[in-house]
Amino acid sequence: MTNPNPVSRRSLLRLAGYSAGSLLVGGAGLTLLESVVGQATEPLNQRVEEWLFRPQTLVPEFSPDEIEPNALIVNSFRGTPVLDPATFQLTIDGEVERPVTLDLRAIQTMPMTSMIIRHVCVEGWAAIVQWGGVSLRSLLALVQPKPEARYVYFYSADGYYDSWDMASVVHPQTILAYEKNGTPLPIENGAPLRLASPIKLGYKQSKWVTRISLTSTLMAQRGYWEDLGYEWFAGL
């Protein structure tokens, strides 16, 4: 079902924050003034967004006939890495009781979550996509996070990195996807595994994820784009 109110309270607040210079909508980067203003407003933006976030509330999804198969734009960070699904491994470690390394077959034997959601890019475009994969909540249950674990870092095969708050990671609609629109995920869209969720902007949804690490503190390096001045929470 399509969301009858596509402009949420969170979206309105974010737009107001962006107008103050917290983000540059576009791919060219930040000016010095915009970066300084963004750093000043980021703590307030983050607190407001965390207050608005409802960790267990499902985002309304779309119907199959609303899927936009050609609307998802391919953005690359350092080119497209070549990963062999037969030898691929995902490591989950950090502040956990039982760190694990899983191959793709083991991940695909876990219960599958499928959802049709809108992928929203900070550059101003969006696409309705069906993603299929395993929920992050299920994966973290395997490793038993320690009580002090509050943040989750995602590391990609191309060197990209990002971090999320724990509540967003275990949201029911946050998944590691290995399917797109009912078929195996294309390599250019992040195969074998990529993040997909309707609660975060596109730059938070890392592709080619090879390692997930839990930590009790948010490190100085929070994410590739965030370290250049983009908003960290980046919720929708």
C-alpha positions, 0 to 999 in steps of 0.5 A: 500500500502506498503511503498516503502522506509521503511528506512526513514530519521527519521529512519536513524537519530535515528539509528545514535542516538542509536549508540551514546548510547541513547538507548539499543536495547534489554530488558536488560536495560541501562548501566550507561554510556549509560544512561548518554550519552542518557540523553546528546543526548536526547534534540538534538534527540527530537528537530531533530525528532520534526522538521522532524515530519509532524503532518498531513502526513499519513503513507503509510499502508499495504494491508490485505494480508500483515497482520502478525497475529502471529508476534506481540509479547506479552510483559508484564509490571506487568502481564496482568490486568483483566478488565471487558469490561462491567464495564470498564471506560476511564477518560479524564481530566487535562487541558481540558474544559470538563473532561469526563468518558466514558464506552466502549460502548460509545467509540465504538459508535463513528466513527471507524478508521481502519488501517493496519500498522507496529508495530515496537519494540525497541527490534528489531522485527516488525509486520504488524497488522490491528488495529480498534478503535477511533481516539485520535483526536475525543476523545480530541474533546469531552473534548475541550483541553485548549490552554496551553495543550501541552502534553498528559499522558496515564495511564494503569491498570497495572501501566504503564505510558507514555507521548506524544506530542500533535501533535503526539496524534492528528495525524490522525493515532493515535487511541485507538484500541479495535480491532486487525485484525478485531476481538475484541482486546485480553486482552494480547494485551491491551484490552479493549483499547490500543494505536496504531499508525505508528508514534511511537515505540512500548513502546509508545503504552500503553496497558490497557489505563484507563486514559488520562490526558492533561498537559501544562508541561512535568513532571519529570516522562515522561514514564516508559522506558523513566525514565530509559533512553529511548528516549522520542519522539520515532518517526518513 
